[in-house]
Amino acid sequence: MSQSEKEFVRDSLPSAGTSFDVHGLVGIDVAPETPGEAQLRDMLAPFLGPSRAPLRLHVCAETVQVADQSHAEDAFRFTAESLYIPADRVQVQETPDGYSVQGRGELLTAVIPLLDRLCIRQNAAMIHAAVVDFRGSGVLLPAWGGVGKTSTVAKLVAMPGVRFMADDWAFLDADGMLMGYAKPMFLKPHHRRIYPEVFSGARKPLAPGWLTNTVAHLATAVHPVIVRYPKTAAFTRRWSPEHRMVHPELVFGQDGISSAALTRLAIFLERYDGTEARLEARSREWMTSRIVGNFHSELPVVSRRLIEALGATSLVPLEEFFSQKAAVVRRALDDVPCSLLRIPASWSADRTSDYVAGLISSKLEE
């Protein structure tokens, strides 16, 4: 039985409840028999274990009756301390130590924005970026999806003394400490040359490279519906022809993963229609704005819908959410060199990752 098949069987077993500790900032407690537990266990695996964090997310299946709810047409129902979104069948309630998330779907899309909010209350923030520990120096590479983050970390970690921290999401505190998030990586056909060991042997078939974008667009379109049904979503996540899901420790080894490093360099990566790579210095304010906006833009539509509903009902006012997050990021980037690297859209993932890895090495070894 393959690892994916074993995990699928595991996900079909009765839920027993799980706890997570996110860098000592926030604890997450998932109640027994919560259908979305399997996905949370997969995607929050690096944080598995009991937590003493003062702020907590309580996750369970059953919603509770809330009296005297107001109605925002058919979009959601709410009170001063609660929110219910019928389309996603998710309920959020404020608790003395954080939030309760209730629903029978895959709840990661609700957990992530609320986790980010609680981190902000702890003077930290979630970011959408590739992150490595370059011989003790934290390198922050925020970017849009598809720019080459996952490819670049492979080239960097291949260098002596460089360790993996994240290829998609990570955490940054106001003191400039980058904190890793070694969640599963989703490797696509264009990663074959960069991660050859992952693609060796008998494994599930992948869509050919020319069809990857079409499959990805289809997956994005059906995601808001799929997340309502955890077993279907679990099957889709593991067997989608769009990607292979692999845990970083299986690729880099446990010794190749770092949990924290102080930020020494921040480069925002983006593709453009030019023919040459361009590195341009940017201000701390510019980088702060890009990091905050990029994280929000890259969230699934269901997560963005929750944030908007929380803001519209004043449970988490949008002006507070974004301004407080920006304040954390701005403080974190104090005295950190910030740049924009514009990479030709025509460059392959292999060429892009070679260039970015070489640039970072030259910057930190100057």
Secondary structure, DSSP 8 states (H G I E B T S, - for coil): --HHHHHHHHHHS----EEEEETTTEEEEE-TT-TTHHHHHHHTGGGBS----SEEEEEES-----SS-EEETTTEEE-SSEEEETTTTEEEEEETTEEEEE-SS-THHHHHHHHHHHHHHTTEEEEEEEEEEETTEEEEEEB-TTSSHHHHHHHHHTSTTEEEEESSEEEEETTSEEE-----EEE-GGGTTTSGGGG-SS------GGGHHHHHHHHHHHHHHHTT-HHHHHHHHHH-TT-EEE-HHHHH-GGGB-SEEEEEEEEEEEEESSSS-EEEEE-HHHHHHHHHHHHHHHS-HHHHHHHHHHHHTTSS-HHHHHHHHHHHHHHHTTT--EEEEEEETTS-HHHHHHHHHHHHHHHHT-
